[in-house]
Amino acid sequence: MKIATWNIERLKHKASLDLITLACEQANADILVLTETDERVKPQYKYCLQTPKLIGLEQTYYQPTENRVSIFTNYECVKRHPTYDEYTALCIELKTERGNLLVYGTIIGIYGNRHRSFEEDLAKQLADIERLSFGNQNLCVVGDFNCSFADNYYYTKSGRTAMTAAFAKNQLALLTRNTSECIDHIAISEKFLTGDTIQIECSNFVQLLRTA
């Protein structure tokens, strides 16, 4: 299985839209999570689930085609689970060859980790994660965490501590923990990885997880 995530930064490089779409397709991921995204990015997948458009929230700030999270996959989507903020976090349950997997695509702190809203957003998303982990379900939390874990690149001490504790409590392995200058992450249920070989790949565009 291959999982990828990429913050495409509201298409600030929109002149390269075709190249962005091509890069998404060439990642050849089973599950691709895009954040700060736009419906004009349309890689070829059987399923595409998205958070709502943002134009109604701040009319003068967002473009009509923008949304915060999109999940692309060829796995069958069997259920959509509620999240505390439908505009910022999206959770879908996928039927995979390894059993059902809940994929929680998210941005933690849409204005960055120094904004006063970050702590509140983080607390509510961690409550989502604990609720979704209940009952021995397999969960993958993936997206823009606005926190590095391997260095002092971009983080708050309280945010890093809270996320680390929540992942440990809910038995999620933060696979990207040791990646330097990284705020886009993949955390997944430890039991879902049993017996796997894991490989992390990073580039300017996308961060990948392979399990085999």
trRosetta pair geometry for C-beta under 8 A, 3 or more apart (Angstrom, degrees):
i j d omega theta_ij theta_ji phi_ij phi_ji
1 30 5.1 -76 -153 34 72 152
1 31 7.6 16 179 4 103 103
1 96 6.8 20 -101 -168 134 141
1 97 8.0 -167 -68 47 105 100
1 98 6.8 -67 -37 -4 138 134
1 209 7.9 -2 110 109 85 94
1 210 7.4 162 84 -152 46 46
1 211 5.0 2 52 52 90 99
2 27 7.7 -178 141 151 126 84
2 28 6.7 31 82 108 155 75
2 29 4.7 -128 116 -130 98 60
2 30 5.1 126 53 1 68 88
2 31 7.7 -179 96 31 51 67
2 208 6.2 -14 -169 -168 97 105
2 209 6.7 162 -153 83 47 56
2 210 5.1 -11 -101 -100 83 73
2 211 7.9 -166 -73 22 42 63
3 29 6.1 72 -135 -163 17 116
3 30 6.7 -46 -71 60 57 88
3 31 4.7 -10 -117 66 81 104
3 32 7.9 179 -160 -78 49 36
3 33 7.6 14 -178 -1 91 103
3 140 6.7 -128 -127 -177 161 151
3 142 6.4 -121 163 -99 125 157
3 186 5.8 127 105 -132 127 143
3 188 7.8 147 22 -64 163 137
3 208 7.1 148 80 -158 47 54
3 209 4.3 -3 55 52 95 109
4 27 4.7 18 -67 165 173 142
4 29 3.8 -116 6 -73 111 152
4 31 7.3 171 28 91 62 57
4 32 5.0 -9 67 -114 101 74
4 33 7.2 -176 95 28 52 67
4 206 5.0 7 -172 177 115 121
4 207 6.7 155 -151 77 64 44
4 208 4.8 -19 -97 -101 88 74
4 209 7.4 -162 -70 20 44 69
5 32 7.5 160 -86 -163 39 51
5 33 4.4 -16 -107 69 88 100
5 34 7.5 176 -154 -81 57 29
5 35 7.1 25 -175 -8 99 104
5 105 7.7 174 -116 -131 111 94
5 142 4.9 -164 -64 167 135 103
5 143 5.7 -146 -153 -91 140 33
5 144 7.8 -168 157 -47 125 60
5 184 5.3 -165 108 170 115 113
5 185 7.6 -12 58 61 151 21
5 186 6.4 176 -1 -65 125 93
5 206 7.0 158 76 -155 32 75
5 207 5.6 -17 58 58 82 94
6 23 8.0 129 -115 117 170 117
6 24 7.2 -126 37 -95 148 87
6 32 7.7 -14 15 -170 103 93
6 33 7.7 156 24 87 58 57
6 34 5.7 -20 70 -113 85 71
6 35 7.4 -171 95 27 39 75
6 184 7.1 44 -107 -173 24 163
6 205 5.8 -8 -128 160 130 68
6 206 4.3 -47 -73 -100 114 79
6 207 7.3 164 -75 14 63 69
7 34 7.7 132 -103 -167 27 57
7 35 4.5 -33 -104 74 75 103
7 36 5.2 47 -165 28 85 114
7 107 7.9 93 -110 -101 113 106
7 143 7.8 88 -71 -173 92 67
7 144 4.9 64 -76 -74 128 125
7 184 5.7 -147 -13 -83 104 128
8 11 6.2 18 135 -67 108 57
8 13 8.0 -109 -176 43 80 97
8 20 6.1 76 -138 -161 126 136
8 34 5.8 -3 -7 -163 115 108
8 35 7.4 161 15 72 69 48
8 36 6.0 -158 60 89 60 86
8 37 5.5 71 40 -103 118 70
8 38 7.2 -103 94 12 131 94
8 41 6.5 102 48 -50 178 161
9 12 4.9 -51 124 13 108 110
9 13 7.3 60 73 2 117 90
9 36 5.4 31 -91 110 18 141
10 36 4.9 -69 -44 171 68 103
10 37 8.0 -101 -91 -58 38 11
10 38 7.1 93 -154 -49 43 112
10 63 7.8 134 -173 14 97 111
10 66 6.3 4 -136 -123 86 130
11 14 4.0 53 160 -79 104 93
11 17 6.8 17 -146 -93 117 92
11 20 7.6 -117 -116 9 81 172
11 37 8.0 75 -39 -154 91 38
11 38 4.9 -16 -28 -1 128 150
11 40 7.0 39 -90 60 156 122
11 41 7.4 -162 -81 -39 111 110
11 66 7.9 -133 14 -95 111 95
13 16 4.8 -17 147 34 103 112
13 20 7.0 141 91 -59 107 123
14 17 5.4 13 -169 -58 60 100
14 38 8.0 -9 -105 50 106 167
14 40 7.8 40 -143 86 104 148
16 19 4.2 -46 -179 45 94 118
16 20 5.7 105 116 -30 87 90
17 20 5.6 -54 -147 33 31 113
17 21 6.5 29 156 -16 65 105
17 40 6.0 -46 -151 133 133 119
17 41 7.0 -136 -158 -82 84 73
18 21 5.8 -55 -150 38 31 110
18 22 6.2 32 152 -19 65 108
19 22 5.5 -52 -144 38 33 113
19 23 6.3 38 154 -23 65 103
20 23 5.8 -52 -149 33 29 112
20 24 6.7 33 151 -20 62 103
20 41 5.9 -69 117 -113 117 114
20 205 7.9 -177 -129 -142 68 121
21 24 5.6 -53 -154 32 34 114
21 25 6.6 27 152 -14 66 105
21 41 5.5 -170 -84 -146 83 69
21 42 6.5 -1 -127 52 125 53
21 43 5.7 179 -161 -72 74 71
22 25 5.8 -58 -150 39 34 108
22 26 6.0 29 155 -17 69 110
23 26 5.7 -56 -139 41 30 108
23 27 6.7 47 154 -35 62 95
23 205 5.1 -82 167 173 147 162
23 206 6.8 173 151 -19 109 124
24 27 5.9 -44 -160 13 30 116
24 32 6.1 89 -165 -174 95 155
24 34 7.3 -20 -113 -71 130 123
24 41 6.7 107 -20 177 155 110
24 43 3.9 -117 113 -62 122 139
24 72 7.5 65 172 43 123 156
24 206 7.7 145 -100 -76 54 143
25 28 7.4 36 159 -64 46 57
25 43 4.7 -177 -65 -144 78 104
25 44 6.1 42 -112 27 117 89
27 32 6.5 113 85 -103 137 119
27 206 5.4 -66 -98 115 135 167
27 208 6.5 -170 -161 -88 103 118
29 32 4.4 124 72 -68 131 86
29 72 7.9 94 80 86 107 99
29 208 6.8 -144 -91 -126 109 96
30 73 6.6 29 152 -140 59 87
30 74 6.7 -88 -151 39 63 94
30 75 6.7 54 170 -33 97 107
30 96 7.7 69 156 -124 138 117
31 71 6.9 -19 -167 -166 89 96
31 72 7.6 151 -159 81 41 55
31 73 4.9 -2 -108 -96 67 110
31 75 7.0 -18 -74 11 93 123
31 94 7.1 -124 -92 -17 122 170
31 103 5.9 -154 -164 -108 144 153
31 140 7.5 87 102 91 161 155
31 142 7.8 118 124 40 120 164
32 43 6.7 -7 76 65 162 149
32 45 7.1 -148 33 -61 117 148
32 71 7.3 151 81 -157 52 47
32 72 4.3 -12 62 60 104 103
32 73 7.1 -177 23 -67 68 61
33 69 6.9 -19 -169 -161 92 94
33 70 7.4 163 -153 84 47 49
33 71 5.4 -13 -103 -104 75 75
33 72 7.9 -164 -72 24 31 70
33 103 7.1 -159 -72 168 121 119
33 105 4.2 -168 -143 -118 122 118
33 142 4.8 138 25 111 157 116
33 143 5.6 -92 139 -78 134 79
34 37 4.0 81 128 -85 113 142
34 41 6.5 -172 -159 98 171 144
34 69 7.2 153 84 -153 56 44
34 70 4.7 -2 57 56 103 97
34 71 8.0 -165 24 -75 69 31
34 72 7.4 39 -6 -5 104 106
35 68 6.4 -7 -155 169 72 66
35 69 5.6 -12 -106 -98 70 71
35 105 7.2 -166 -73 172 90 99
35 106 7.6 2 -101 106 125 23
35 107 5.1 132 -160 -68 129 100
35 143 5.0 104 -61 -157 134 96
35 144 4.7 -147 100 -10 165 112
35 184 7.5 -166 29 -120 132 110
36 68 6.5 -8 -79 -141 39 57
36 107 7.0 87 -45 -82 79 143
36 144 7.2 34 -15 -16 102 154
37 41 6.0 -92 -166 44 99 132
37 50 7.9 -121 86 -131 124 107
37 66 7.4 151 93 -151 38 64
37 67 6.1 -20 76 72 84 74
37 68 7.1 73 28 166 79 12
37 69 7.0 86 20 -117 118 14
37 70 4.9 -94 88 7 155 111
38 41 5.6 94 71 1 79 96
38 63 7.1 10 -122 76 116 125
38 65 5.0 49 -165 122 91 102
38 66 5.2 -38 -99 -100 80 58
38 67 7.3 151 -96 25 30 66
39 42 7.2 28 170 -67 57 95
39 50 7.3 2 -88 -109 90 169
39 53 7.9 -33 -27 -92 124 100
39 65 4.7 -120 38 -168 95 89
39 66 7.9 -123 -3 -70 79 15
39 67 6.9 66 -47 5 85 108
39 70 8.0 147 -92 -81 56 144
40 65 5.5 37 -26 160 95 151
41 70 7.7 170 81 51 108 154
42 48 7.7 -38 -138 -85 72 163
43 72 5.8 56 71 -172 110 172
45 48 6.0 121 73 -62 111 83
45 72 4.0 141 15 -179 159 99
45 73 5.9 81 -179 38 135 13
45 74 5.8 -124 -157 -59 81 70
46 73 7.3 -46 56 106 87 51
46 74 4.6 87 12 -128 113 63
47 71 7.9 -11 117 110 100 86
47 72 7.0 158 89 -153 62 45
47 73 5.2 -18 64 67 108 76
47 74 7.0 162 16 -101 88 21
47 75 7.3 -65 28 67 134 53
47 76 7.7 128 -38 -129 143 26
47 77 5.2 150 -155 -19 159 118
48 70 6.3 -8 -169 -174 93 108
48 71 7.4 161 -152 82 45 49
48 72 5.3 -8 -103 -102 78 77
49 70 7.1 161 84 -156 43 59
49 71 5.0 -9 60 57 93 98
49 77 6.5 127 -42 -115 133 160
49 80 6.9 -175 -154 -101 146 116
49 90 6.3 167 123 171 105 136
49 92 5.3 115 54 -59 162 146
50 67 5.1 72 175 94 113 162
50 69 7.0 166 -150 94 55 57
50 70 4.5 -14 -102 -105 88 83
50 71 7.6 -167 -74 22 44 64
50 90 7.1 -95 -168 -94 17 159
51 67 4.9 167 75 175 81 112
51 68 5.0 -22 64 51 147 88
51 69 4.7 73 -11 48 118 85
51 70 7.5 -108 15 -66 74 53
51 86 6.2 157 -145 153 88 61
51 87 5.3 100 169 -153 124 30
51 88 6.8 112 -136 -28 161 13
51 89 7.5 99 -87 50 130 16
51 90 5.1 -126 -60 -57 86 114
52 67 6.4 -177 101 -124 23 114
52 86 6.2 47 -2 125 108 105
52 87 5.8 -57 52 -99 95 74
53 56 7.1 90 98 2 90 91
53 62 7.8 153 170 135 76 136
53 64 6.8 4 -172 -176 137 52
53 65 7.4 -80 -128 -145 112 13
53 66 6.7 101 -152 74 72 51
53 67 5.5 -79 -98 -74 41 94
54 57 5.1 -50 -169 26 71 118
54 58 7.1 -13 158 36 98 82
54 61 7.9 -70 135 90 118 97
54 62 3.9 -125 102 -152 111 172
54 66 5.1 -42 34 98 116 101
54 67 6.1 164 -23 -105 92 44
54 68 6.9 96 -62 -38 124 85
54 87 6.7 96 -97 -159 84 117
55 59 6.5 44 176 -120 68 55
55 62 5.4 -133 -86 95 48 109
55 63 7.2 -56 -84 122 98 23
55 64 4.8 19 -74 -111 146 56
55 66 7.3 129 -52 48 76 89
56 59 7.4 7 -130 -77 23 77
57 61 7.9 -56 94 57 90 117
57 62 6.7 54 56 8 98 139
57 87 6.9 74 -61 -135 144 159
58 61 3.8 4 117 27 122 121
58 62 5.8 105 69 -3 87 96
59 62 7.8 -75 -133 46 12 81
62 66 4.7 -126 -169 59 102 135
63 66 4.8 104 59 -21 81 107
67 70 6.5 96 84 -54 118 92
67 87 7.8 -137 -156 -157 80 68
68 87 5.9 81 9 156 132 69
68 88 5.4 -35 103 -114 163 47
68 107 5.6 -101 178 9 115 128
68 110 6.9 -63 -124 -109 135 120
69 88 7.1 79 -12 179 118 27
69 89 6.8 49 3 -121 159 22
69 90 4.6 -164 101 7 128 116
69 105 4.4 151 -174 121 127 110
69 106 6.4 -20 -85 -88 149 24
69 107 6.7 -153 -61 -14 102 88
69 143 6.5 -33 -115 -114 116 139
70 90 7.8 35 -101 32 19 161
70 105 7.6 -78 71 129 18 160
71 90 6.0 -151 -13 105 115 129
71 92 5.9 -160 77 21 154 130
71 103 6.0 130 -140 111 147 132
71 105 5.0 -165 -67 -18 105 148
73 77 7.2 121 70 -61 122 95
73 94 6.1 -66 138 -112 162 140
73 103 7.7 155 -49 14 147 163
75 94 4.1 54 112 -173 135 117
75 95 6.0 -179 175 63 98 55
75 96 5.3 -32 -127 -83 140 75
75 101 7.9 -1 141 47 168 108
76 94 6.8 134 74 -158 47 65
76 95 4.4 -12 67 44 103 114
77 80 7.3 23 169 -59 118 80
77 92 5.2 -40 -140 179 110 125
77 93 7.1 109 -161 72 61 54
77 94 6.1 -41 -99 -98 55 68
77 95 7.9 -146 -73 6 10 84
78 93 5.1 -61 64 100 91 102
78 94 7.1 139 9 -124 88 16
78 95 5.2 85 -34 -39 122 103
78 100 6.8 -65 38 -123 141 118
79 92 7.2 162 88 -159 49 57
79 93 4.2 14 56 37 93 123
80 90 7.9 -49 -151 -170 102 81
80 91 7.0 122 -167 88 58 64
80 92 5.4 -30 -106 -105 67 75
80 93 7.5 -142 -72 12 23 80
81 91 4.1 -48 65 104 102 119
81 92 7.2 -172 14 -90 80 22
81 93 6.4 86 -29 -34 105 99
81 102 6.5 4 3 -142 145 119
81 132 6.3 102 134 -111 159 110
82 86 7.6 -55 -151 -80 71 95
82 91 7.6 -6 70 49 15 117
83 86 6.2 141 61 -86 93 48
83 88 7.7 -132 121 74 134 72
83 89 4.0 -145 169 95 156 107
83 90 6.7 -106 -3 -85 144 19
83 91 5.4 138 -58 -3 106 107
83 104 7.4 130 -96 -143 125 97
83 106 7.9 -173 -155 -93 154 108
83 125 7.9 11 -170 -118 109 72
83 128 5.4 24 -141 -130 78 144
84 89 6.9 41 43 44 73 132
84 124 4.3 -137 105 164 169 114
84 125 6.8 -123 34 -76 125 49
84 127 6.9 69 -53 74 138 109
84 128 5.5 -116 -13 -60 100 114
85 88 4.3 13 106 33 122 108
85 89 5.8 87 65 19 81 93
85 121 7.6 -32 -1 -135 150 90
85 124 7.1 77 -19 117 103 137
86 89 7.7 -78 -111 62 20 63
86 90 7.7 61 -158 -89 56 70
88 106 6.5 42 143 -149 77 77
88 107 5.6 -97 -164 55 88 90
88 110 6.1 -104 -117 -54 120 118
88 121 7.3 -74 135 -152 163 119
89 104 6.4 -2 -173 -175 106 89
89 105 7.0 165 -154 86 55 50
89 106 4.2 3 -111 -105 88 100
89 107 7.7 -137 -71 34 68 55
89 125 6.1 163 -67 -118 151 102
89 128 6.5 89 126 109 159 176
90 104 7.5 163 83 -153 43 44
90 105 4.8 -10 61 60 95 99
90 106 7.4 -172 26 -70 60 61
91 102 5.9 6 -173 -178 103 101
91 103 6.9 170 -146 84 54 46
91 104 4.6 -9 -99 -102 94 74
91 105 7.6 -177 -79 22 43 64
91 128 7.4 -163 -44 173 141 121
91 132 6.3 -125 -148 -107 153 148
92 102 7.4 172 89 -150 31 57
92 103 5.6 -11 61 56 79 95
93 100 5.7 8 180 -176 101 113
93 101 7.3 162 -154 82 57 34
93 102 5.1 -29 -98 -95 75 71
93 103 7.8 169 -93 15 25 71
94 100 6.8 158 80 -153 44 62
94 101 5.2 -20 60 63 96 86
94 102 7.8 165 16 -91 73 22
94 103 6.1 31 -7 -9 117 113
95 100 5.8 -32 -101 -97 54 77
96 99 6.5 -3 67 61 87 32
96 100 7.0 139 22 -108 78 22
96 101 5.3 13 4 3 129 115
98 101 7.2 39 78 -46 101 117
98 138 8.0 164 115 -151 102 175
98 192 6.6 88 134 -161 133 84
99 138 6.2 114 102 -1 112 145
99 192 7.7 -132 63 -120 113 88
100 137 7.5 -52 101 -152 106 89
100 138 6.5 158 96 44 60 110
101 138 4.7 -60 -111 108 66 118
101 139 7.5 156 -167 -95 67 18
101 140 5.9 24 172 -6 112 111
101 192 6.7 79 -108 -131 108 145
102 132 5.5 -157 128 177 158 118
102 137 5.8 37 -6 148 126 123
102 138 6.5 159 17 91 76 59
102 139 4.7 -21 69 -109 106 70
102 140 7.0 177 88 25 54 66
103 140 5.0 -14 -112 67 67 106
103 142 6.7 -29 -164 25 89 117
104 128 6.9 145 -145 130 141 119
104 129 6.7 -164 75 -97 172 78
104 132 6.4 137 -63 76 132 170
104 139 6.4 11 -6 -171 114 99
104 140 6.8 180 25 88 72 51
104 141 4.7 -20 70 -108 112 68
104 142 7.1 138 75 22 59 65
104 143 8.0 -91 119 -3 66 119
105 142 5.8 -30 -103 76 65 85
105 143 5.1 114 -166 -61 60 121
106 125 6.2 110 -166 -145 154 135
106 141 6.8 -22 21 -165 123 85
106 142 7.6 131 26 74 76 39
106 143 4.3 180 61 49 51 151
106 144 7.4 -127 109 49 59 63
106 145 8.0 56 95 -85 103 60
107 110 5.4 73 115 -89 129 71
107 143 5.8 -108 -66 152 46 127
107 144 4.6 5 -120 63 76 109
107 146 7.5 63 -176 -28 75 106
108 118 7.5 65 147 -155 79 81
108 121 6.2 152 -164 124 60 110
108 122 5.6 60 -173 -96 113 76
108 125 5.6 -123 -109 49 95 164
108 143 7.6 131 -13 95 79 110
108 144 6.9 -154 26 104 68 65
108 145 5.0 14 32 -144 126 48
108 146 5.5 -133 83 26 84 101
108 147 7.3 -27 82 -4 131 107
108 159 7.9 139 134 -160 129 120
108 163 8.0 71 158 -87 175 125
109 112 5.9 -45 141 115 115 9
109 113 5.2 69 124 -82 171 55
109 115 6.5 153 -167 49 100 106
109 117 6.9 147 -132 98 71 84
109 118 3.9 18 -113 -120 123 88
109 121 5.3 158 -76 74 55 140
109 122 6.6 1 -48 -52 100 91
109 146 4.5 -77 63 38 121 159
109 159 7.9 -26 -33 -123 144 144
110 117 7.7 -26 42 99 82 133
110 121 7.4 -167 -2 -120 77 165
111 115 3.7 42 99 -26 117 165
111 117 6.1 78 33 49 121 117
111 118 7.3 -115 68 -59 84 87
112 115 5.5 110 65 -9 76 101
112 118 7.0 -56 108 -75 43 127
112 146 5.8 169 -144 -147 43 133
113 118 4.9 107 -141 -144 45 159
113 146 4.5 167 -47 143 98 115
113 147 6.3 103 -79 -72 149 79
113 154 7.0 138 25 161 129 88
113 155 6.8 -29 95 -147 169 27
113 156 5.0 -158 155 -14 121 107
113 159 5.6 -71 -150 -19 124 166
114 118 7.1 84 25 -12 13 145
114 156 7.4 154 -81 -65 56 118
115 118 5.3 122 67 -31 74 95
116 119 7.5 -48 -178 22 45 99
116 120 8.0 29 140 1 67 110
117 120 5.7 -65 -160 46 53 110
117 121 5.6 52 148 -24 84 111
118 121 5.8 -63 -146 40 28 110
118 122 6.0 29 158 -21 66 109
118 146 7.1 -114 -135 102 120 147
118 156 7.3 118 117 6 145 145
118 159 6.8 -42 148 -84 120 130
119 122 5.7 -53 -144 36 28 113
119 123 6.4 30 157 -21 63 105
119 158 6.9 -4 -108 112 109 133
119 159 7.4 -118 -95 -77 67 88
120 123 5.9 -54 -149 34 30 111
120 124 6.5 21 157 -12 63 108
121 124 6.1 -63 -150 40 29 106
121 125 6.2 23 156 -15 66 111
122 125 5.9 -61 -145 40 28 107
122 126 6.2 26 158 -18 66 108
122 159 5.9 -129 -104 -126 163 89
122 162 6.1 85 147 97 128 145
122 163 7.4 -83 -161 -61 116 91
123 126 5.9 -57 -147 38 27 109
123 127 6.6 31 151 -21 62 104
123 162 7.5 -69 -84 -174 65 150
124 127 5.5 -49 -150 32 35 115
124 128 6.7 44 147 -22 62 98
125 128 5.2 -42 -154 29 40 118
125 129 6.5 42 148 -21 65 100
126 129 5.3 -46 -147 33 38 115
126 130 6.5 40 153 -18 66 100
126 162 6.4 -95 -61 156 160 106
126 163 7.2 -135 -89 -99 118 55
126 166 4.5 -105 -148 -107 114 158
127 130 5.8 -50 -147 36 33 109
127 131 6.3 33 153 -18 64 107
128 131 5.8 -63 -151 39 29 110
128 132 6.1 18 158 -13 68 112
129 132 6.0 -59 -142 42 27 106
129 133 6.1 28 158 -21 64 111
129 139 7.1 131 -154 151 75 152
129 141 6.0 -4 -113 -79 118 140
129 166 6.1 75 84 161 138 125
129 170 6.1 -145 142 9 99 171
129 172 7.6 -53 -179 -25 124 153
130 133 5.8 -58 -145 36 28 111
130 134 6.9 48 152 -44 60 94
130 166 6.9 -97 -58 -153 95 100
130 169 7.3 -15 -105 107 103 123
130 170 5.9 -137 -104 -75 59 127
131 134 5.9 -39 -162 0 33 118
132 137 6.6 -95 162 79 64 137
132 139 5.4 112 122 -109 107 136
133 137 6.3 -154 -146 59 28 90
133 139 5.3 -80 -89 2 74 148
133 170 4.1 -67 -136 -158 178 117
133 171 7.5 148 -167 45 132 83
133 172 7.4 -96 -100 -48 135 107
133 189 7.5 157 -130 -93 95 105
134 137 7.1 24 71 12 39 107
136 191 8.0 -17 -164 47 85 157
137 189 7.7 -148 112 -68 49 151
138 188 7.7 9 -177 -175 88 86
138 189 4.6 -126 -140 30 63 147
138 191 7.1 -116 -97 79 90 95
138 192 4.5 98 -142 -75 119 122
139 170 7.4 -32 56 151 140 125
139 172 6.7 -58 85 -94 104 114
139 188 7.2 -173 97 -145 50 49
139 189 5.3 102 40 -46 64 104
140 186 6.8 -17 -170 -164 100 86
140 187 7.1 160 -157 86 51 50
140 188 4.4 -5 -108 -105 82 90
140 189 7.3 -82 -63 -1 59 78
140 192 7.6 -86 -62 74 93 166
141 172 6.5 17 16 -162 114 154
141 185 7.8 9 109 103 87 99
141 186 7.7 152 83 -156 54 38
141 187 4.5 -6 58 61 99 102
141 188 7.5 -162 24 -72 62 46
142 185 7.0 -141 -133 100 50 53
142 186 4.8 9 -109 -111 97 72
142 187 7.3 -164 -69 30 58 60
143 184 6.8 -86 158 -146 26 78
143 185 7.5 -13 61 54 38 65
144 183 6.2 30 -158 124 73 96
144 184 5.3 -36 -96 -99 60 78
145 163 6.7 68 -169 -122 129 159
145 183 5.8 -145 63 179 75 69
145 184 7.2 155 11 -112 80 23
145 185 4.8 -1 -8 19 130 120
146 154 7.0 -91 -174 134 58 115
146 159 7.5 -60 100 170 92 157
146 183 5.5 28 -111 -177 20 128
147 154 7.0 -137 -120 108 25 77
147 155 4.7 68 -150 -118 74 86
147 156 7.2 -73 -108 28 103 67
147 159 5.2 -148 -91 125 134 120
147 160 5.5 173 -171 -81 127 75
147 163 6.3 161 78 8 160 155
147 183 5.9 122 42 -136 26 86
147 185 7.9 -28 70 -18 84 137
148 151 5.7 -33 137 59 134 73
148 152 7.4 97 80 169 126 3
148 153 4.1 63 -5 54 166 107
148 154 5.2 98 -8 50 106 67
148 155 5.1 -105 48 -46 70 109
148 180 7.6 30 -164 -161 128 38
148 181 6.5 -37 -112 -122 144 19
148 182 5.7 116 -121 62 89 52
148 183 5.5 -65 -59 -74 71 73
149 155 7.4 121 -73 -92 40 145
149 160 6.4 150 -107 -141 72 108
149 164 7.4 134 -130 -76 118 105
149 174 6.7 75 -10 138 174 144
149 176 7.6 118 35 109 124 73
149 177 4.7 -73 104 -150 143 65
149 178 7.5 -61 97 -60 103 30
149 179 8.0 58 54 47 94 68
149 182 7.7 -39 28 76 80 97
149 185 7.7 67 -5 -97 122 139
150 153 7.9 25 67 0 79 116
150 177 6.5 124 -63 148 86 52
150 178 5.0 95 -99 -152 121 33
150 179 5.9 -169 -12 65 144 29
150 180 4.9 -101 97 -85 134 53
150 182 6.8 48 19 34 117 103
151 180 5.2 45 -12 -138 133 82
151 181 6.6 -17 53 -52 136 56
152 155 6.9 -109 -143 33 44 107
153 180 7.0 129 -42 179 135 66
153 181 4.4 161 -112 -110 154 57
153 182 7.4 93 58 18 156 38
153 183 7.4 -136 104 -49 119 93
154 181 8.0 67 4 -146 96 58
154 183 5.5 -34 77 -68 123 128
155 159 6.4 -151 -170 73 74 112
155 160 5.0 33 -178 -52 127 120
156 159 4.1 81 62 9 97 108
156 160 6.7 -173 80 -8 48 85
157 160 6.0 -58 -146 39 27 108
157 161 6.1 26 157 -18 64 111
158 161 5.8 -57 -145 39 29 111
158 162 6.2 28 158 -19 65 109
159 162 5.9 -57 -145 37 28 108
159 163 6.3 22 161 -13 65 109
160 163 6.1 -60 -147 40 28 107
160 164 6.1 27 158 -19 65 111
161 164 5.9 -58 -145 38 26 110
161 165 6.3 23 159 -16 63 110
162 165 6.0 -59 -147 38 27 109
162 166 6.2 24 157 -18 64 110
163 166 5.8 -57 -144 38 30 109
163 167 6.2 28 160 -18 66 107
163 174 7.9 79 144 -87 106 143
164 167 6.1 -56 -147 36 27 108
164 168 6.4 25 156 -16 62 109
164 174 7.6 -65 -111 -10 64 150
165 168 5.8 -59 -149 39 30 110
165 169 6.1 31 155 -21 66 109
166 169 5.7 -53 -143 36 30 112
166 170 6.2 3 165 5 65 112
166 172 7.9 -2 121 35 73 125
167 170 6.4 -71 -142 52 25 92
167 172 4.2 -94 -152 71 79 102
167 173 7.6 132 172 -77 115 7
167 174 5.3 10 -176 -44 167 104
167 187 5.5 -100 -122 -155 122 144
168 171 7.5 24 -177 -76 30 36
168 172 7.9 -77 -46 46 20 70
171 189 6.3 37 109 -149 92 71
171 190 4.9 -89 169 16 90 114
171 191 7.0 31 139 -15 130 92
172 187 4.4 50 154 160 120 108
172 188 6.3 151 -155 70 83 11
172 189 6.0 -51 -103 -86 66 40
172 190 6.9 -156 -115 -31 15 78
173 187 6.5 177 83 -154 38 66
173 188 5.9 -24 55 63 88 68
173 189 7.6 28 10 129 85 11
173 190 4.9 108 -35 -89 104 75
173 193 6.2 -37 28 9 147 151
174 177 4.3 89 107 -59 107 100
174 185 6.4 -19 -158 -178 93 130
174 186 7.8 139 -156 88 50 46
174 187 4.6 -26 -97 -100 63 99
175 185 7.8 150 56 -173 70 80
175 186 5.1 -25 49 88 114 97
175 187 6.9 180 5 -99 76 38
175 188 6.6 10 -23 19 118 101
175 198 6.2 -130 -142 -179 122 143
175 200 6.3 170 147 -78 101 118
175 209 5.7 66 100 -113 157 122
176 179 4.7 -39 -171 11 81 127
176 182 5.8 -123 164 133 116 146
176 184 7.6 -67 150 100 170 54
176 185 4.4 -154 59 -133 132 75
176 186 5.5 102 -19 34 113 74
176 187 7.9 -89 25 -58 90 64
176 200 6.3 144 -99 -135 71 142
176 207 6.4 31 -107 168 139 142
176 209 8.0 -92 -53 -73 95 104
177 185 7.9 57 -65 -138 47 122
179 182 3.9 25 108 -4 108 157
179 200 6.5 -122 -72 148 120 148
179 202 6.1 140 -151 -61 128 146
179 207 7.3 67 176 -137 173 131
182 185 6.9 107 140 -75 107 79
182 202 7.1 -88 -94 -120 124 143
182 207 7.0 91 -147 -95 121 148
184 207 5.3 165 101 12 110 136
185 207 7.7 -36 -97 100 23 155
186 207 7.0 -160 -17 117 108 113
186 209 4.9 -117 101 -39 166 136
188 192 5.6 -91 156 67 106 131
188 193 6.4 109 102 -47 116 110
188 209 7.6 140 -15 163 139 166
189 192 4.3 89 74 -6 97 109
189 193 7.4 180 95 -8 58 85
190 193 6.0 -69 -163 36 38 108
190 194 7.7 68 144 -58 65 76
191 194 5.8 -6 -162 -33 48 112
193 196 4.7 -91 -169 31 70 128
193 198 6.8 -3 -155 -64 125 120
193 211 6.2 -125 -128 -123 79 139
196 211 4.1 -23 -161 -161 142 101
196 212 6.5 115 -155 47 82 35
197 211 7.1 146 67 -151 46 51
197 212 5.3 -29 56 58 98 89
198 209 6.9 -31 -156 -161 95 86
198 210 6.9 150 -153 78 44 60
198 211 5.8 -15 -97 -96 71 74
199 208 7.9 -5 107 108 82 100
199 209 7.7 141 75 -159 52 40
199 210 4.5 -7 54 53 97 111
199 212 8.0 12 4 2 108 110
200 207 7.2 -10 -168 -174 93 89
200 208 6.9 153 -156 79 46 63
200 209 6.4 -15 -102 -100 69 61
201 207 7.3 169 85 -154 56 45
201 208 4.3 0 53 51 99 114
201 210 7.5 46 -7 -12 106 107
202 207 5.3 -1 -108 -112 77 81
202 208 7.7 -154 -68 22 40 75
203 206 6.0 15 52 45 100 65
203 207 8.0 -166 30 -76 60 48
